[in-house]
Amino acid sequence: MSEVAQNLKMVSAEIENSKLKRKIAIDEPITLVAVTKNHGADLMREAIDWGINDVGENRIQEAAEKFSILNREVKKHLIGHLQTNKVKQAVKLFDLIHSVDSEHLATAIDKAASSAEKIQDILIQVNLAKEDSKSGVYKENLKNLIEKVDELKNLRLRGLMMIAPNYSDVEKCRPLFAEMRKIFDEIKVNRQNFDFLSMGMTNDYRIAIEEGANVVRIGTAIFGARNYF
Ligand SMILES: *Cc1c(COP(=O)(O)O)cnc(C)c1O
């Protein structure tokens, strides 16, 4: 078995294990997004051949190049910050955009989706810890942004995304994940198609799932350390 296959087996087992540790039993599937940024199309293909149905990329140009030679069906997630000048390409390439955090960006995506005759699935990224270094809408402004998104006919809001702070003690993320699940559940009550709570990466996905994540975005634990070129 290849290293990627072994890692996938381990991560899948950890996901199931963390699901069992949830205090509130929520009966929902957990989507594993394999984050392939900074790795080649060959590794992406390998993960897909070992059962991965979802891949995540954070740069448009890099993703476009890899998808063009991938030769596999897979659900494509944009997990990184999106600039308005790249929106047209993003709408062409991705099934789910995780990083919508402003009315300006939402409007641009809607316009591009309309031209492409597509309904674009999106998540709104929340900057729960209010870190300057991160994108995302503050929770106080979330309701307002949702109202704006609801007015845009070519967007379909599928859920929320959060990137936890990089605390040296990962347990410090737990209350943030729990708060996100609470916010997610409150919004979900009145909505259809609002299914995804994307939070949890290599360092913190176990805790994220215990606290209610149902989409995790994992790179390093599957593919090893990234080479930056
Ligand atoms: C890179 C990245 C990940 C994956 O990070 P790992 O620590 O390698 O699992 C997840 N989410 C986002 C938004 C990322 O940019």
The ligand as a MOL file (V3000), in Angstrom:
LIG
                    3D

  0  0  0     0  0            999 V3000
M  V30 BEGIN CTAB
M  V30 COUNTS 15 15 0 0 0
M  V30 BEGIN ATOM
M  V30 1 C -3.7090 24.4240 3.4900 0
M  V30 2 C -5.0830 24.4950 4.0220 0
M  V30 3 C -5.6500 23.3830 4.6730 0
M  V30 4 C -4.9050 22.0900 4.9370 0
M  V30 5 O -3.9240 22.2800 5.8850 0
M  V30 6 P -3.1260 21.0490 6.5520 0
M  V30 7 O -2.6460 21.6010 7.8440 0
M  V30 8 O -2.0240 20.6980 5.6290 0
M  V30 9 O -4.0800 19.9400 6.7470 0
M  V30 10 C -6.9590 23.4990 5.1000 0
M  V30 11 N -7.6830 24.6320 4.9160 0
M  V30 12 C -7.1600 25.7210 4.3090 0
M  V30 13 C -8.0050 26.9310 4.1470 0
M  V30 14 C -5.8460 25.6850 3.8500 0
M  V30 15 O -5.3410 26.7780 3.2460 0
M  V30 END ATOM
M  V30 BEGIN BOND
M  V30 1 1 1 2
M  V30 2 1 2 3
M  V30 3 2 2 14
M  V30 4 1 3 4
M  V30 5 2 3 10
M  V30 6 1 4 5
M  V30 7 1 5 6
M  V30 8 2 6 7
M  V30 9 1 6 8
M  V30 10 1 6 9
M  V30 11 1 10 11
M  V30 12 2 11 12
M  V30 13 1 12 13
M  V30 14 1 12 14
M  V30 15 1 14 15
M  V30 END BOND
M  V30 END CTAB
M  END
